[in-house]
Amino acid sequence: YAALGTKTVITNPETSETIKYAANAFLAMKLSFINDIAALCEAVGADVRDVSNGIGYDHRIGLDFLRPGPGRGGSCFPKDSRALVHIAEQAGHPFPLMQAVIDSNERQYERIALKVREAVGGSLHGAVVAVWGLTFKAGTDDLRHSPSLEIVRRLVDAGANVQAFDPTVTAPHPFIPSGVNLMSSALEATRGAAALAVLTEWPEFTRVKPDQVAATMPGREVVDGRNLLDRAVWTAAGFSHHGIGR
């Protein structure tokens, strides 16, 4: 490992495993923390972007993993967080803090789904909802524990007709809830939609012109679960932009 040019910890297997779980669980905790702070910001009229910068400039905290979103996902954070809780319970040392982190992430899915429901007028039954992004983050085709899919599942269960586009998802996949219509482009996904939900931070979505969306989408509600789109540009085009923690 000398070629890596980094510090090396030589330890036993139990400590090595705990290091891995603890690292991912700590990052998961930061993400849940900032998502809960974002909800608080919405309630009191603060802007989570400035709050994130304000606390992140403290070197003891740091700016990494302080961007609010629709919840965390992927193959490691959910699994390792639960593994740490399980190991702690087996060892006779309950870990309620970590369990609260897991519960907070579940609530975030509900928060975003509620934002979409409110955007279409209070009932999702029969509503056409455009969704941009299905993978758990941009730059990957990984759908495992994707927060987007968790939210989409809630929309479908509430009766919504979901039209989704993701650059890496071109065919039906077992992880995608049945009834979700995969579209050929971001613009095509908005055709006939009452609202648009941005759930993965693909940079391609920032290049879609809001006036093009307005030509195909009768609704004017955008739920930006990643704070990805330029609010000023979209509101100038006649859309209501609902971000996270803003």
VENKA-V332107 format. One record per residue. N is the residue number from 0. RES is the residue in three letters. SS is DSSP state (hx for helix, st for strand, lp for the rest). OMEGA is omega in radians with two decimals (none if undefined). Layout:
n=(N	N)
res=(RES	RES)
ss=(SS	SS)
omega=(OMEGA	OMEGA)
//
This chain:
n=(0	1	2	3	4	5	6	7	8	9	10	11	12	13	14	15	16	17	18	19	20	21	22	23	24	25	26	27	28	29	30	31	32	33	34	35	36	37	38	39	40	41	42	43	44	45	46	47	48	49	50	51	52	53	54	55	56	57	58	59	60	61	62	63	64	65	66	67	68	69	70	71	72	73	74	75	76	77	78	79	80	81	82	83	84	85	86	87	88	89	90	91	92	93	94	95	96	97	98	99	100	101	102	103	104	105	106	107	108	109	110	111	112	113	114	115	116	117	118	119	120	121	122	123	124	125	126	127	128	129	130	131	132	133	134	135	136	137	138	139	140	141	142	143	144	145	146	147	148	149	150	151	152	153	154	155	156	157	158	159	160	161	162	163	164	165	166	167	168	169	170	171	172	173	174	175	176	177	178	179	180	181	182	183	184	185	186	187	188	189	190	191	192	193	194	195	196	197	198	199	200	201	202	203	204	205	206	207	208	209	210	211	212	213	214	215	216	217	218	219	220	221	222	223	224	225	226	227	228	229	230	231	232	233	234	235	236	237	238	239	240	241	242	243	244	245)
res=(TYR	ALA	ALA	LEU	GLY	THR	LYS	THR	VAL	ILE	THR	ASN	PRO	GLU	THR	SER	GLU	THR	ILE	LYS	TYR	ALA	ALA	ASN	ALA	PHE	LEU	ALA	MET	LYS	LEU	SER	PHE	ILE	ASN	ASP	ILE	ALA	ALA	LEU	CYS	GLU	ALA	VAL	GLY	ALA	ASP	VAL	ARG	ASP	VAL	SER	ASN	GLY	ILE	GLY	TYR	ASP	HIS	ARG	ILE	GLY	LEU	ASP	PHE	LEU	ARG	PRO	GLY	PRO	GLY	ARG	GLY	GLY	SER	CYS	PHE	PRO	LYS	ASP	SER	ARG	ALA	LEU	VAL	HIS	ILE	ALA	GLU	GLN	ALA	GLY	HIS	PRO	PHE	PRO	LEU	MET	GLN	ALA	VAL	ILE	ASP	SER	ASN	GLU	ARG	GLN	TYR	GLU	ARG	ILE	ALA	LEU	LYS	VAL	ARG	GLU	ALA	VAL	GLY	GLY	SER	LEU	HIS	GLY	ALA	VAL	VAL	ALA	VAL	TRP	GLY	LEU	THR	PHE	LYS	ALA	GLY	THR	ASP	ASP	LEU	ARG	HIS	SER	PRO	SER	LEU	GLU	ILE	VAL	ARG	ARG	LEU	VAL	ASP	ALA	GLY	ALA	ASN	VAL	GLN	ALA	PHE	ASP	PRO	THR	VAL	THR	ALA	PRO	HIS	PRO	PHE	ILE	PRO	SER	GLY	VAL	ASN	LEU	MET	SER	SER	ALA	LEU	GLU	ALA	THR	ARG	GLY	ALA	ALA	ALA	LEU	ALA	VAL	LEU	THR	GLU	TRP	PRO	GLU	PHE	THR	ARG	VAL	LYS	PRO	ASP	GLN	VAL	ALA	ALA	THR	MET	PRO	GLY	ARG	GLU	VAL	VAL	ASP	GLY	ARG	ASN	LEU	LEU	ASP	ARG	ALA	VAL	TRP	THR	ALA	ALA	GLY	PHE	SER	HIS	HIS	GLY	ILE	GLY	ARG)
ss=(lp	hx	hx	hx	lp	lp	lp	lp	lp	lp	lp	lp	hx	hx	hx	hx	hx	hx	hx	hx	hx	hx	hx	hx	hx	hx	hx	hx	hx	hx	hx	hx	hx	hx	hx	hx	hx	hx	hx	hx	hx	hx	hx	hx	lp	lp	lp	hx	hx	hx	hx	hx	hx	hx	hx	hx	lp	lp	lp	lp	lp	lp	lp	lp	lp	lp	lp	lp	lp	lp	lp	lp	lp	lp	lp	lp	hx	hx	hx	hx	hx	hx	hx	hx	hx	hx	hx	hx	hx	hx	lp	lp	lp	lp	lp	hx	hx	hx	hx	hx	hx	hx	hx	hx	hx	hx	hx	hx	hx	hx	hx	hx	hx	hx	hx	hx	hx	hx	hx	lp	lp	lp	lp	lp	lp	lp	lp	st	st	st	st	st	lp	lp	lp	lp	lp	lp	lp	lp	lp	lp	lp	lp	lp	lp	hx	hx	hx	hx	hx	hx	hx	hx	hx	hx	hx	lp	lp	lp	st	st	st	st	st	st	lp	lp	st	lp	lp	lp	lp	lp	lp	lp	lp	lp	lp	lp	st	st	lp	lp	lp	hx	hx	hx	hx	lp	lp	lp	lp	lp	st	st	st	st	lp	lp	lp	lp	hx	hx	hx	hx	hx	lp	lp	hx	hx	hx	hx	hx	hx	hx	lp	lp	lp	lp	st	st	st	st	lp	lp	lp	lp	lp	lp	hx	hx	hx	hx	hx	hx	lp	lp	lp	st	st	st	lp	lp	lp	lp)
omega=(-3.09	-3.10	3.14	3.11	-3.14	3.14	-3.14	3.09	3.08	-3.03	3.13	-3.07	-3.12	3.13	3.13	3.13	-3.12	3.07	-3.10	3.13	-3.08	-3.14	-3.13	3.12	3.13	3.11	3.06	3.13	3.11	-3.14	3.10	3.14	-3.08	3.06	3.08	3.06	3.11	3.09	3.10	3.12	3.12	-3.09	-3.05	3.12	3.09	3.12	-3.04	3.13	3.12	3.09	3.13	3.12	-3.09	3.14	-3.10	3.11	3.00	-3.03	3.10	-3.12	3.11	-3.07	-3.08	3.08	3.06	3.06	-3.14	-3.14	-3.07	-3.07	-3.12	3.14	-3.11	-3.03	-2.99	-3.01	-3.14	-3.10	-3.06	3.08	3.13	3.12	-3.13	3.09	-3.12	3.13	3.14	3.12	3.12	-3.11	3.14	3.13	-3.12	-3.05	-3.06	3.11	-3.12	3.09	3.10	3.08	3.11	-3.14	3.12	3.14	3.09	3.13	-3.13	3.07	-3.13	3.14	-3.10	3.11	3.11	3.10	3.13	3.13	3.12	-3.12	-3.13	3.03	3.04	3.10	3.13	-3.07	3.13	-3.12	3.07	-3.11	3.05	3.12	3.05	3.07	3.11	3.14	-3.04	3.00	3.12	3.09	3.13	3.02	-3.06	3.13	-3.08	3.12	-3.12	3.07	3.10	-3.13	3.08	3.14	3.11	3.13	3.12	3.11	-3.14	3.14	3.14	3.05	-3.13	2.97	-3.02	3.03	-2.98	3.01	3.00	-3.08	-3.07	-3.11	-3.06	-3.12	3.12	-3.10	-3.12	-3.13	-3.09	-3.12	3.11	-3.12	3.09	3.13	3.10	-3.07	-3.02	-3.13	3.11	-3.13	3.13	-3.13	-3.10	-3.07	3.09	-3.04	3.05	-3.13	3.09	3.07	3.10	-2.98	3.05	-2.95	3.09	-3.12	3.12	-3.08	3.14	-3.11	3.08	-3.09	-3.14	3.12	3.05	3.10	-3.13	-3.13	-3.09	-3.02	-3.13	3.10	-3.13	-3.11	3.11	3.03	-3.05	-3.08	3.14	-3.02	-3.02	-3.03	3.11	-3.06	-3.09	-3.12	-3.09	3.11	3.09	3.12	3.06	-3.13	2.94	-3.07	-3.14	-3.14	3.12	3.11	-3.12	none)
//
